[in-house]
Amino acid sequence: MITSKKSTYYLRLFLDLLILNISFFVAAILSQSFKILLQRNYMFILMTGLNFVWYFVSNVIEFYEDFNTRNFSYQFIKIFKNIIVQVLTAVLFIFLVKEDLFTRNFIILYALLLTVLVSIRTQIIKHTIARVRGKEKNIRNVLIIGAGELGRNFFQMINKSNDFGFNLVGFLDDAKDNPNDMNIIGTLNEIDKILPEKKVEEVVIALPIYAANQLDEIIKVCNRNAVRVHIIPDYFRYLSKKFQINMMGNFPIITVRGEPLSEFHWRFVKRTFDIIFSLLAIVLILSWLYPLLFILNKIYSPGPVMFVQDRVGAKDKIFKCYKFRTMHVGNRSINKYQPTTEEDSRITRVGKFLRKSNVDELPQFINVLKGDMSIVGPRPHPIAFHEIYKEMVDEIKIRSWVKPGITGWAQIHGYRGDVPDYEENKKRTIKRIEYDLWYIENWSSWLDVQIILTTVWQMVKGDTKGI
């Protein structure tokens, strides 16, 4: 059942492409007529392009990954994302070819039909599989070898849904300290007897690394009994859960930490967005905000409007980070590790508002335009702070794989800034780095948009704390 994943993927993809083409034809005929559609040959170029776009976007957003095990709200969000891209593609094409008949009505009908029919398709397949499994058809007896954390977690996953098509016959394990409630039916030495006795069809090996020397014998016994074998690598000791398996020639290579932005085309997309967004922010916001703060500083805290500080960026390179000044001029503690508190005497009257609203970070759009930073990413650390953080978190250097950001995944979840208590700050720092690494592994354009919108909403509510 595990190896049939590709078959179900291709089935769903085929059905959705079929639905896409049917929706296209129906929308075109209802909005105009079949005769007019045939006269506009270039519309078939659009239809072909929409097929390729659906395939590409579906893979990018992992549209078909574990789809049957998710609830419909999760499924619909994925469908909606795909439909949005379909609509934008159609609008752009129609604009470029200056089409005057297949316009608004066609696009609306196409989007509605595609949304409804794909949604129906997902539910039909899900309920069909559930009905087949409920009648105990296409169910395979599976034996899990290893009743440790790895084996138990796998069992809990397949036990939550019958979509996987497994019937657990039990566990095999040599350990003596396993929970009493685990269905352990024997030891590893008894596998040759248990496989035919329990009519096992598939074996999942979930042994810890130190027991890897037993794999050869287990696989030999399974082959002798014509039982399919699957191995779950024990990588729970690593922080990452986003492993990737690729082939290099004849060698399978496991990449411990996936990183979407290692791909050039995604870096290009992110950089293009950064340039456009930062230019708009500089023209529409900084152009009038800078003079306003210049006047306020002259009144309440004479000194420069901008504060420039060395911070750690991508590939651990040091860059000049711009902020609106929020502390009194001549403060010697700025470049030392000294967490800022809400009532910190170093902060100016204007600076309190800037920090609370997070407006002090806006000059970093200049850093984004220069290429030192991105709109979204792990926050750049001052050098003194970074040296302290390195003692707290071993994986901190992984943050340097991507450009630092004005805002980030950790910040919108409340992990912004430091607290005076060392132990409490250590816990917060570890959590913040975990959020940063999750962002690096799970980056997408949609995620960046979500983070930006959440940041703006938090700024409106005043629910932020500067660093």
C-alpha positions in Angstrom: 0.0 0.0 0.0 2.9 2.3 0.7 4.3 1.7 -2.8 0.9 2.5 -4.4 1.2 6.2 -3.5 2.4 7.1 -7.1 -0.6 5.3 -8.6 -3.1 7.3 -6.5 -1.1 10.5 -7.3 -1.4 9.9 -11.0 -5.1 8.9 -10.7 -5.9 12.2 -8.9 -3.8 14.2 -11.3 -5.5 12.6 -14.4 -9.0 13.2 -13.0 -8.3 16.8 -12.1 -6.8 17.5 -15.6 -9.8 15.9 -17.1 -12.1 18.1 -15.0 -10.0 21.1 -15.9 -10.5 20.6 -19.6 -14.2 19.8 -19.2 -14.7 22.9 -17.2 -12.9 24.9 -19.8 -15.1 23.7 -22.7 -18.3 24.1 -20.7 -17.4 27.6 -19.6 -16.5 28.6 -23.1 -19.7 27.2 -24.6 -21.9 28.7 -22.0 -20.3 32.1 -22.2 -20.3 32.2 -26.0 -20.7 29.1 -28.2 -18.8 26.1 -29.4 -18.6 27.6 -32.9 -17.0 30.8 -31.7 -14.6 28.7 -29.6 -13.4 26.8 -32.7 -12.9 30.1 -34.5 -10.6 31.4 -31.7 -7.8 28.9 -32.1 -5.5 30.6 -29.6 -8.0 29.7 -26.8 -6.7 26.1 -27.1 -3.2 27.4 -26.4 -4.7 28.9 -23.2 -6.3 25.5 -22.3 -3.0 23.7 -22.8 -1.2 26.3 -20.7 -3.7 25.9 -17.9 -3.0 22.2 -17.9 0.7 22.8 -17.4 0.1 25.5 -14.8 -2.1 23.1 -12.8 0.5 20.4 -12.9 3.3 22.8 -11.9 1.4 24.6 -9.1 0.0 21.3 -7.7 3.6 20.0 -7.2 4.8 23.3 -5.7 2.0 23.5 -3.1 2.0 19.6 -2.6 -1.6 19.5 -3.6 -1.8 15.7 -3.6 0.3 15.0 -0.6 -1.6 13.0 2.1 -4.8 14.5 0.7 -7.2 11.8 1.8 -6.0 11.9 5.4 -6.8 15.7 5.7 -10.2 17.3 6.5 -12.1 19.2 3.7 -11.1 22.7 5.0 -7.4 21.8 4.4 -8.3 20.4 1.0 -10.3 23.4 0.0 -7.5 25.9 0.9 -5.2 24.0 -1.4 -7.9 23.9 -4.2 -8.5 27.6 -3.8 -4.8 28.4 -4.1 -4.6 26.4 -7.4 -7.8 28.1 -8.7 -6.4 31.6 -8.0 -3.3 30.8 -10.1 -5.6 29.4 -12.9 -7.6 32.6 -12.9 -4.6 34.9 -13.0 -3.1 32.9 -15.8 -6.3 33.1 -17.8 -6.7 36.9 -17.2 -3.1 37.5 -18.2 -3.4 35.5 -21.4 -6.7 37.1 -22.4 -5.2 40.6 -21.8 -2.1 39.8 -23.9 -4.1 38.5 -26.9 -6.7 41.2 -26.5 -9.6 38.7 -26.4 -13.0 40.5 -26.5 -15.5 37.7 -26.2 -14.1 35.1 -23.7 -13.6 37.5 -20.8 -15.3 38.0 -17.4 -18.2 35.5 -17.8 -15.9 32.8 -19.2 -13.3 33.2 -16.4 -16.0 33.2 -13.6 -17.7 30.2 -15.0 -14.4 28.3 -15.5 -13.3 29.1 -11.9 -16.6 28.1 -10.3 -16.9 24.8 -12.3 -13.3 23.9 -11.6 -13.7 24.6 -7.9 -16.9 22.7 -7.5 -15.9 19.7 -9.6 -12.5 19.2 -8.0 -14.0 19.6 -4.6 -16.5 16.9 -5.4 -13.8 14.7 -6.9 -11.8 14.8 -3.6 -14.8 13.8 -1.6 -15.8 11.0 -3.9 -12.4 9.5 -3.9 -12.0 9.9 -0.1 -15.4 8.3 0.6 -14.9 5.5 -2.0 -11.6 4.5 -0.4 -13.2 4.7 3.1 -16.1 2.5 1.9 -13.7 -0.1 0.4 -11.6 -0.2 3.5 -14.7 -0.5 5.6 -15.6 -3.7 3.8 -12.1 -4.9 4.5 -11.2 -5.0 0.9 -7.7 -4.2 -0.2 -6.5 -4.4 3.4 -3.0 -5.6 4.0 -1.7 -7.2 7.2 1.3 -5.2 8.4 3.9 -6.1 11.0 6.0 -3.3 12.7 9.4 -4.3 13.8 10.4 -2.0 16.6 8.1 -0.9 19.4 10.1 2.2 20.3 9.2 5.8 19.7 9.6 5.5 15.9 7.4 2.4 15.7 4.7 3.7 18.0 4.5 7.0 16.1 4.1 5.2 12.8 1.3 3.0 14.4 -0.5 6.1 15.7 -0.4 7.7 12.3 -1.9 4.7 10.4 -4.4 4.0 13.2 -5.9 7.5 12.9 -7.3 6.7 9.4 -8.2 3.6 7.5 -7.2 5.4 4.3 -3.8 3.7 4.5 -5.3 0.3 4.1 -3.3 -1.4 6.9 -4.3 -4.0 9.5 -1.7 -4.1 12.3 -1.0 -7.7 13.3 1.4 -6.5 16.0 5.0 -5.5 16.9 8.2 -7.4 17.1 10.8 -6.1 19.6 13.6 -7.4 21.8 13.5 -4.6 24.3 12.2 -5.4 27.8 11.1 -1.9 28.8 8.3 -1.3 26.2 4.8 -0.3 27.5 2.5 -3.1 28.5 -0.3 -1.8 26.2 1.8 -2.3 23.1 0.7 -5.3 21.0 4.1 -7.1 21.1 3.7 -10.6 19.7 7.3 -11.7 19.7 11.0 -11.0 19.4 13.0 -10.4 16.3 14.3 -14.0 16.4 10.7 -15.2 15.9 10.1 -13.4 12.7 10.5 -16.5 10.5 7.7 -18.2 12.4 5.4 -15.2 12.8 5.3 -14.0 9.1 3.4 -17.1 7.8 1.5 -17.6 11.0 0.0 -14.1 11.0 -0.3 -14.0 7.1 1.9 -10.8 7.1 2.0 -9.1 3.7 4.1 -6.0 4.5 6.8 -5.3 7.2 7.7 -1.9 8.4 11.1 -1.8 10.0 11.3 1.0 12.6 14.5 0.1 14.5 16.8 2.6 16.2 20.2 3.2 14.6 22.1 0.9 17.0 20.0 -2.0 15.8 20.8 -1.4 12.2 23.1 -4.5 12.1 19.9 -6.7 12.2 18.5 -5.3 9.0 20.2 -7.8 6.7 18.8 -10.8 8.4 15.3 -9.3 8.7 15.2 -8.5 5.0 16.4 -12.0 4.1 13.6 -13.6 6.1 11.0 -11.3 4.5 12.3 -12.1 1.0 12.1 -15.8 1.8 8.5 -15.3 2.8 7.7 -13.0 -0.2 6.8 -10.1 2.2 7.3 -6.5 1.2 9.7 -4.5 3.3 9.7 -0.8 4.1 12.3 0.9 6.3 11.7 4.1 8.3 15.1 5.7 9.0 15.6 6.7 12.7 16.4 10.4 12.4 14.4 11.6 15.4 17.6 12.8 17.1 17.8 15.6 14.5 15.8 18.8 14.8 14.6 18.6 11.2 11.7 16.5 10.0 11.9 17.6 6.3 14.0 14.8 4.8 14.4 14.5 1.1 15.5 11.4 -0.8 17.1 11.9 -4.2 19.1 9.7 -6.6 22.6 10.6 -7.7 23.4 8.0 -10.3 22.8 4.7 -8.6 23.1 6.1 -5.1 20.1 7.1 -2.9 21.0 10.3 -1.1 19.1 11.4 2.0 19.1 15.2 2.5 18.6 15.8 6.2 17.1 19.2 5.9 15.1 20.3 2.9 15.5 24.0 1.8 13.2 25.3 -1.0 15.3 28.5 -1.4 18.3 26.5 -2.4 16.6 26.4 -5.8 17.5 29.3 -8.1 13.9 29.9 -9.4 12.5 30.3 -5.9 15.3 32.7 -4.9 14.5 34.7 -8.1 10.8 34.8 -7.2 11.5 35.9 -3.6 14.1 38.5 -4.7 11.7 40.0 -7.4 9.0 40.3 -4.7 11.5 41.9 -2.3 12.5 44.6 -4.8 9.0 45.5 -5.8 7.7 45.6 -2.2 10.6 47.5 -0.8 10.5 50.1 -3.6 6.8 50.7 -2.9 7.4 50.9 0.9 10.3 53.5 0.4 8.2 55.7 -1.9 4.9 55.4 -0.1 6.0 55.3 3.5 9.6 56.3 4.2 9.5 59.3 1.9 7.2 61.2 4.3 7.9 59.3 7.6 11.6 60.2 7.6 11.0 64.0 7.5 8.3 63.7 10.2 10.7 61.8 12.5 13.5 64.3 11.8 11.2 67.1 13.2 10.1 65.0 16.2 13.7 64.1 17.1 14.7 67.7 16.9 12.0 68.5 19.5 12.3 65.5 21.8 15.7 63.9 21.3 18.2 65.8 19.2 20.4 63.6 17.1 20.4 61.5 14.0 17.1 60.0 12.8 18.7 56.8 11.7 20.7 54.2 13.7 23.1 52.0 11.9 24.3 48.8 13.5 26.5 45.8 12.4 24.4 42.7 12.2 24.9 39.1 11.1 23.4 38.3 7.7 23.3 35.5 5.1 26.4 33.3 5.1 27.4 34.9 8.4 28.4 38.1 6.6 28.3 41.3 8.6 26.2 44.1 7.1 25.0 47.6 8.1 21.4 47.3 9.3 19.3 50.5 9.3 16.7 51.4 11.9 15.1 54.6 13.2 16.9 55.6 16.3 14.9 54.8 19.5 17.6 55.4 22.1 19.4 58.5 23.4 22.5 59.6 21.6 25.8 58.5 23.3 24.4 55.3 24.7 27.4 53.0 25.0 25.5 49.8 25.7 24.0 49.6 22.2 26.6 47.2 20.9 26.7 45.1 24.1 24.5 42.2 25.1 21.9 44.1 27.2 18.2 43.1 26.6 15.9 46.0 26.3 12.9 46.3 28.7 9.7 48.2 28.2 10.6 50.9 30.7 14.3 51.0 29.7 15.7 54.4 30.4 17.8 54.3 27.3 14.7 54.6 25.1 13.5 58.1 24.0 9.9 59.2 24.1 9.5 58.9 20.4 11.4 55.6 20.5 8.8 54.0 22.8 6.1 54.5 20.1 8.5 53.3 17.3 9.3 50.2 19.2 5.7 49.4 20.3 4.4 49.8 16.7 7.5 48.2 15.2 7.9 51.3 12.9 11.6 51.5 13.9 12.3 48.5 11.6 10.9 50.2 8.4 14.3 51.7 7.2 15.3 48.1 6.7 13.5 48.2 3.4 16.6 50.0 2.3 18.6 46.9 3.3 16.1 44.8 1.3 16.6 46.9 -1.8 20.4 46.6 -1.4 20.2 42.9 -1.1 21.4 42.5 2.5 17.9 41.4 3.7 14.6 40.1 2.6 11.1 41.2 3.6 10.5 37.9 5.4 13.2 35.8 7.1 14.9 35.1 10.4 15.6 38.4 12.2 19.3 39.6 11.9 21.1 39.5 15.2 23.4 42.2 16.5 27.0 40.7 16.8 27.1 40.7 20.6 23.7 39.0 20.8 24.6 36.5 18.2 27.7 35.4 20.1 25.5 34.7 23.2 22.9 32.9 21.1 25.6 30.6 19.7 26.2 29.2 23.2 22.4 28.5 23.5 21.6 26.8 20.2 23.9 24.6 18.2 21.9 24.9 15.0 21.9 28.7 14.9 24.3 28.9 11.9 21.6 27.2 9.7 19.8 30.5 9.8 22.5 32.0 7.6 21.4 29.8 4.7 18.8 32.5 3.9 18.8 36.3 4.0 17.5 37.8 7.3 14.1 39.5 7.2 12.3 42.5 8.5 9.7 40.2 10.0 9.6 36.4 10.3 7.7 33.3 11.3 9.1 33.5 14.9 8.1 37.1 15.3 4.5 36.7 14.4 4.3 33.9 17.0 5.5 36.3 19.8 9.2 35.4 19.8 10.4 38.9 19.3 13.2 40.4 21.4 14.8 39.3 24.6 14.1 39.3 28.3 16.5 40.1 31.2 16.3 36.7 32.9 19.0 34.5 31.3 17.3 31.1 31.7 14.0 32.4 30.4 15.7 34.2 27.6 17.5 30.9 26.7 14.2 29.1 26.4 12.8 31.9 24.2 15.9 31.9 22.0 15.8 28.1 21.4 12.1 28.4 20.5 12.8 31.4 18.2 15.5 29.5 16.4 13.2 26.5 16.0 10.6 28.7 14.3 13.3 30.2 12.1 14.5 26.7 10.9 10.9 25.7 10.3 10.5 28.7 8.1 13.6 27.8 6.1 12.4 24.3 5.5 8.8 25.2 4.7 9.3 28.4 2.8 6.7 29.3 0.1 5.5 32.6 -1.5 2.1 32.0 0.2 3.8 31.6 3.6 5.6 35.0 3.1 2.3 36.7 2.2 0.7 35.2 5.3 3.6 36.4 7.5 3.4 39.9 6.0 -0.3 40.2 6.5 -0.1 39.0 10.1 2.7 41.4 10.8 0.7 44.4 9.5 -2.3 43.3 11.6 -0.2 43.1 14.7 1.3 46.5 14.0 -2.2 47.9 13.7 -3.2 46.4 17.0 0.1 47.4 18.6 0.7 43.8 19.5 4.5 43.8 18.8 7.7 44.4 20.6 10.8 45.7 18.8 14.3 44.3 19.3 
